[in-house]
């Protein structure tokens, strides 16, 4: 394995980690899904409104899959 492959692989892994840290789906205390950008700007959807919050918050990670019913 040459040095170019190692540098390229390291770059791609760090890029992947950065984007997954920068953009996150979280869950607030009311179990509403919140989209966080860099852990500082948070967009929370409440019915037909979107609430924007600023500042560091300790949200739980959102569940990867949300249970839903298949439409027939």
NORJO-V176132 format. One record per backbone hydrogen bond with DSSP energy under -0.5 kcal/mol. NH is the residue of the N-H (numbers start at 1). CO is the residue of the C=O. E is the energy in kcal/mol with one decimal. If there is no record, write none. Layout:
# NORJO-V176132
<<NH:CO:E> <NH:CO:E>>
This chain:
# NORJO-V176132
<<6:2:-1.5> <7:3:-2.4> <8:4:-2.5> <9:5:-2.4> <10:6:-2.4> <11:7:-2.4> <12:8:-2.4> <13:9:-2.1> <14:10:-2.3> <15:11:-2.3> <16:12:-2.2> <17:13:-2.4> <18:14:-2.3> <19:15:-2.3> <20:16:-1.8> <21:17:-1.4> <22:18:-3.0> <23:19:-2.0> <24:22:-0.5> <24:36:-2.4> <26:24:-0.6> <26:34:-3.6> <27:60:-2.8> <28:32:-2.4> <31:28:-1.8> <34:26:-3.0> <35:43:-2.8> <36:24:-3.0> <36:34:-0.6> <37:41:-2.9> <38:22:-3.9> <38:36:-0.6> <40:37:-1.9> <41:37:-1.9> <42:40:-0.5> <42:53:-3.0> <43:35:-2.8> <44:42:-0.6> <44:51:-3.0> <45:33:-1.1> <46:44:-0.6> <46:49:-3.1> <47:45:-0.5> <49:46:-3.3> <51:44:-3.3> <53:42:-2.8> <53:51:-0.5> <55:40:-1.5> <57:39:-0.5> <59:57:-1.0> <60:27:-1.7> <62:25:-2.0>>
